[in-house]
Amino acid sequence: MSDVLPVVFVHGIRLSGACWQQQKRLAHGRIAAPDLPGHGTRRGERFTLDGAVAAVADAIDEVGGRAVLVGHSLGGYVSIATAARHPERVVSLVGAGCSLVPNSVLRGGFRFASRSLAATAHDGAWLLRRVLPAEVAEPTVAAGIASEVVPDVLAAGLDPLADLARYPGRVLLLNGRHDHFRLGERRFLAACQDGALQIVPGAGHYLPLTHGEICARVAGGLATALLSG
């Protein structure tokens, strides 16, 4: 029997499971990194929250039926929804860069930023190469940047506070100090039945990808502690 629980990593908007290169290299147990609908190998599909939750639940089943779930940005919101709908499959939850309630102001700002990036050469690949380690940026760019999925994501009807309140397991909110998506973290923490908050100095919204060793260590620590406990 493995001495660690499996871990499922869920990527952010426009990216894919290819972004988890550091976590794959550093993992000590079984992991999965699925592509959400409309992303990576599933580009061309419509993104829906139901479809995204199903993709994550299928990945959990593939690694044994119970796992620690680690989601970044959109993947964090999807992971929260998955934990609420399938608490028996999610042993613990790490939500990185997803501590802000999606509202009309946020959606408008994100829509504008995404259109601006989509209008640039290579769909904003230059930005990923600038902010991410080459180990992460190059496979992520090669897998494709799915800007076309943004309208479906913005219409997905996310309700993370209600979902957190429904999930009885342990939750860690993992945020970079300079991440604008941490502005609601106290509300998110209060919504958790068993929650904790960790802030990483010097990190921004891409924390799991720029500081992959921290993300891998957190996930691995939870997977080990929960199995032994």
N, C-alpha and C positions, 0 to 999 in steps of 0.2 A: 504494500500500500504506500502511495506517495506520502511524503512528509509535509506537503503543502497542498492547499486547495488550488484548483484551476483558477485562472484569471482571464476574464474577457475584457479587452480594450475596445472602446467605441470612439471613433474619430469625429472630428468637428466638421462643420459645414464646408462644402466644396472639396474636401480632402478625401481620404480613403483609408482603408486598413493598412496601406503601405507606409503610413506616417509613423508607425510604431516600431521602427527599426531598433532603436536603443533598448526598448523594453524587451523585444524578442531576443536580443543579444544577451541581456542581463538576467533574463528569467531563469529561475531554478525549477520550475514546474511546468505543467501543461498550460498553454495559453491559446487564445483565439483572438483574431482581430478582423471581424467581418466588415464587409462593405455595406453601408446603408443603401436603401433604394435610391436610385438617381446618382450614385457615386461610384467611382472606381469601376469594377467589373460590371456594375449594375447601372451604368449611365444609360439614359434613354428610358428608364422606368420612371414612373411618377412617384414622388416622395409623398407618403402619408405617414402619420404617426402610427397608425395600426400596422402598416407594413414595416416600419422601422423597428417597432417593438417585437414583431414576429421575427425579424432578422436576428435581433439580439437573443431572443429566447431560443431560436434554433442553434445559435452559436454556443449557448450555455449547454444545451442538450448534447451537442457534439463533443464537449469536453467532460461529460459525465453527469449532467443534470443539475449540478449545484456549483456555484462559482462566486468569487469576488468580482464585482463589476466596476470597471473604471471607465468613466466617460469624460470627454473633453468638449466644452462648448456645446454645440448641438448634440454631440454624443453624450454629454452630461445630462441634458434635458431628456433625451431618449432613455438613458439609463435610469433616471428617476422614475419615468413613466413605466419602464419595465419592472422595476422593483415594486412599484405600487400594484401592478397587475399580477405579478408572479413572485410574491415574497418568498415562497417556498424554494425558489430556484436561486435567489440572490442572497448569499450568506452575509455579504457586507457590500457597501456602496461607497465609491469615491467619486465625487463630482468636482471636476476641475474647470474653472472658468465658466461656471454656469450658475452664479449666485445673483442673478438679476432677473426680475420678472419681465417677460417679454410684453411690452406695451406699444402703443402707437408711435411714441417718440423713438423708442429703440428700433422698431421695425423700419421707420422712415430713414433713420440714420444708416442702418445696415443696408437698406435697399440702395441708397445713394452711393455708399462706399463700394458695394458690389458692382454696381453699374460702372463706376469709375475704373475699377480694376479690370473689369471685363473688356473695357474699351482700349486697354493698353496691349502692347505686344505680348503674346504668349499668356494672356489672361491673368496677369499678375504673378507669373512664375518668378519674375525678378525679385519680388518682395519676399517670397519664401526663401529664395537663395540668399537673400541678404540677412534675414533674421534667424534662419535655422541652420544647424550644422549640416555640412554636405552629406553626411551619412543619412540624414533624414530628408533633406530637401530634394536630392536627386531622385530617389525612388518615388517620392510623393509627386513630383512634377511629371515623372514618366508615367505614373498611373492615371494622370489627368486631373484637371482642376474643373470641377463641375459647377460653373457659375449659373448655368441654366436652371439649376434646381432651386435657386433662392426664392422665387415666388411661391412655389409649393411649400417650402419650409416655413415661410412667413405666414402662410395661411393654415398651418397645421393644428392650431388650437392647443398649444401647450399650456399646462396648468401646474407648474412645478411645486408650488406651495401646498396645494391640495394633495398632490401625489406624495410629497414627503410626509405629510401628516398621516397618510394611509400605510406607510411602510414601517414595520416594527423593528427592523434590523438596525445595525450600526451604520452610521453615515459619517463620512469625513468630507468636509468641504475644503478643498485644496486650491488656494488662490495665490497668484503672483501679486506682490504688493502694488504693482503698477497696472493691474488689470482693471479696466473700466467695468468688467462684468462682475466685480465683487461688491458693487455699490449696495446691493440688497442682502449681503451675506448675513447680517444679524436677523433679518426676517426669515431667511432660509434656515438658519440655525435654530431659531425658535420654533419653526414648524416641525423639526425632527423629533421623533420620540427618543432617539438615542444618538445625539449628534455631537460632533466636534469640529473645530475650525483650525486650520493651519495656514499661516501666511508665509510665503517664501520671499525673503528680501531679494531685491534685484531682478525679480522675474516679472513678466507681463502676461498677456493673454495666452501666449504660446508656451506657457510653463511646462506642460508635459513633454513638449518636443524640444525645447531649448535646455531643459534640466531633466533629461530622461532618466538619469540615475536616481534623482529624488523620487520621481513617479514610480520607478521600478522598485525602489526600496520600500516605499509606502505600501504598494500593492503586495509585495512579497512578505512584508512584515505582517500585514493583516491576514494573508493566506495561511501563514504559519501559526500565528497566535490563535486564530479562530479554530483551526483544526485541532491544536493541542488543548484548547479550552473546551 
